[in-house]
Amino acid sequence: MIIAIDADSADTAAADHLLYDLIDGLEQPVLALTHMVSGADRPHVAVSLTSTADLADPIRAMVAERNVGLAVTRPGASEPELAGPSRLVRGAYVAAVEAALGTTGRVVRWPGHEQAHGVLPAAELRTRCGIDHLEGIGGVPVEDDTLIDTLDFLRPVRRDGRLVLQVQPAAGDVLIPFELQHQQKCCADH
């Protein structure tokens, strides 16, 4: 089952916060992603949760007081169940489709995320954390014994149904995740 929610989050930090709120209220393992939504009055971020459990009622209860678009896709259904303002339903629908196809999305929670701590050789990081591929930014080579400092914060992307973690060089002859927990926004100082 896929549940996608568009709460008109301005950025990935706000979308992560929404996902943390939702995940904290669930007792089931989920695949949680953020999805960029463009084409509306301004780009924003929607989220999706994928689980083998039926999470529709708990999620609906958690977002009942919020102004959100909702798309619920059940296995075997020909169309998703949609609810909310049309502008936000569109974003939720886009997120649900992307989650179903596995073609794109920024992954916040996945089976194996809890193992992403400390410095690990690339091969061990892939095995322990369920990462399918490590991609060096700018063509930086990543061998099985290349050390990756997880900085205890990984945000792989979903690409063609695979989890891809982009990494970059850092001091100490290690690679670190391209997306850092505390990003300085581009052009933040001017």
Secondary structure as UniProt FT lines:
FT   STRAND          2..9
FT   HELIX           12..24
FT   STRAND          31..37
FT   STRAND          44..50
FT   HELIX           56..63
FT   TURN            64..65
FT   STRAND          69..73
FT   TURN            75..76
FT   STRAND          81..83
FT   HELIX           86..101
FT   STRAND          106..109
FT   TURN            111..112
FT   HELIX           113..115
FT   STRAND          119..121
FT   HELIX           122..129
FT   STRAND          133..136
FT   HELIX           137..139
FT   TURN            144..145
FT   STRAND          147..149
FT   TURN            151..152
FT   STRAND          157..159
FT   TURN            160..161
FT   STRAND          162..170
FT   TURN            171..173
FT   STRAND          174..177
FT   TURN            186..189
//
